[in-house]
Amino acid sequence: MEQTGSALSNSKSSASNPYAAPSAVLTGAGDNTSGMGKGHAIPDGVKGWSWGAFLLNWIWAVSNRTWIGLLCFVPYIGFIMVFVLGFKGREWAWQNKEWDDVDHFNRVQRRWSIWGAALICIPFVIGILAAVLLPMSRH
């Protein structure tokens, strides 16, 4: 039997040979470049400001496998790093972690933004309410 190496002949021979390698049809392979590191294309819809990375910097960095974000613990550099994470965080998260697709990536990053905003705004609102209500309770 002549083997040409093509997927068609391989699939025919796998029916008669149970030990033949299965053929794999790879449609759309290469479209999702997430988790492949630097040097791979970043799709449209990924770039942009990341409120989650800016507000929840080190927690966001660990969760998104963006280890450079831990530089926020270094004195003086940390102040600058939170802004760098805000600017580049979404791209780094795409490159460092595997995502199902761009929509999945955007859903997760949106949740990070919402949690970051909530964890900043809620204490702020509680502080304002305390500043208004505490003096009123003394009268």
Secondary structure, DSSP 8 states (H G I E B T S, - for coil): ------HHHHHHHHHH-TTS------SSTTS--TTS-TTS---TTT-S--HHHHHSHHHHHHHTT-GGGGGGGSTTHHHHHHHHHHHHHHHHHHHHS--S-HHHHHHHHHHHHHHHHHHHHHHHHHHHHHHHHHHHHT-
